[in-house]
Amino acid sequence: MYKRIRDLREDNDLNQTQVAKMLGMSQTGYSKYETGENDLPTAILIKLAKFYNTSIDYILEQTDKKERYE
C-alpha cells in the first residue's frame, strides 16, 4: 500500500509537502506513511482515496482498478 500512495502522488505530479498540506499534517508525518514507518489511519486512507478519486481497495492493493465504486 505504501508504494501505491507514493505512485499516486507522483502520477499527479505532487510532492509530499503538497499532499501533507491537503491532509493537514507535516511533510515528515506524511513521509512516514509512504515509507511504511507509520500505519495509514483509516481517516487518512479515506481522504487520500477521495483526493485521488480512486478506491480504498486500490490503495490497499486489493485490486488493480483505480476507479472508485459508486
N, C-alpha and C positions, 0 to 999 in steps of 0.2 A: 504494500500500500504506500510505503514511503516514496518509492520510485515513481508511483503514479502521480502523487501530488506535485513532485518536482517536475515531471514531464508535462503535466497540465499547466503549471506556471510558465515553463519555458515555451510551450507551444503557443501561449498567449503573450509572449514577449514581455513578461513581467519579471521584476526582480523580487527577492524575498522581502525587501523593505515595503514595496507596494502592496504585496499580499498581506503582510503583517499589519499594515495600516488599516486595510479594509477589515481585518479581523479585530482591530482594536488592541493590538499587542505589540511587543517589541520584535525586531528582526531576529534577535538571538533566540527568543522563545519560539518563533515560527521555525527557525532553522533546526531546532531540536526535533520538530515533527518530521521534517524531511530526512533527517539522518536516522530516525528511529530511536533517538536517545530518550524522547518522551512519547508516551502513547497519545494518540489523537483522541481528544474528548469528543463525545457524541455531538455536542453543540457546535464545535469547530468543524466536524465532519459534515454536518448539515449545511453550515454556511458555505463551505467550500463547494459542495455539490450544487447549491443554488448559484453561487458566483460563477462557476464554470459551466453551468447549465448541463450537468451530467448526473448520472445516478450514483447513489451511495454505493450500490453494488459494483459499479465500475471502479470507484476509488478503492474499494476493499478487495479488488481483483477477483470478484465473484463472476464477472462477465467481462467480455472484451467490447461490448456495445456501449458507446459513450452516451447514447440517447437516454434522456430521462423517461421514466414511465409515468404516464398520466393516469 
